[in-house]
Amino acid sequence: MSRKWLGVVAMLVVSCVSGAVTVGAHHPDASIAGPRQMPSVDLAAVRHVDAKTSVDIQMALAESAGPAVGGAATIYVLGETGYRRVREGTNGFSCLVTRQRVDTVEPECYDREGSATTLKARLYVEEQRAKGKSDKAIDLEIEAAYTAGRLIAPRKPGLVYMMSDYNYVLDPDSGHVIHFPGHLMFYAPYATPQDVGTGPGAPFLVNPGRPDALMIVVPAPHR
């Protein structure tokens, strides 16, 4: 997998952070708290997620992003007006299925810091998509929000779990949606190549010098 592709995968986490927005808006739904049935559908067969996708499928996919944290995390699912919160967690993590494009499937779990910062933008993106706004217009608002301070970069080190077996993301080289292995993404606000190094063995750095800079790691299996 190319360095360019790995970098773009990491950017999926934070590239959609909004502008003239009421950040962090969500729609709690206490009626779905508590025990639930696991979906009968094979999650490996799911290639599309939208407002019509069942809550059980969305929750299972969201939890799959962070096997170590998903079971006790706050969960968001897509509805007719954007994301809504269907379970209040107890461990500070927030899990949901994000979409760089509407045809991708990207389960992610944000830690406490990401839930307080970057996640707010993700909620806004789907709220605006539900209203018919274009991704290009949303991206412009994202940039404006960072500039104006309505959105802020993570203020401390942390990570986003994307360890699901069900990641279907955009390959920018081919323009196709492809399966991509589980990986971890680490906040690196304003980091530059001078900070982390370059060449073989250096981490993949996305958006260097920007508030949404990230480093990506694909863990090797234990032997």
Beta strands, then each sheet from edge to edge (+ up, - down):
strand 1: 74-79
strand 2: 82-87
strand 3: 94-98
strand 4: 106-110
strand 5: 159-162
strand 6: 168-170
strand 7: 177-179
strand 8: 183-187
strand 9: 204-206
strand 10: 214-217
sheet 1: 2+ 1- 3- 4+ 5- 8+ 10- 9+
sheet 2: 6+ 7-
end
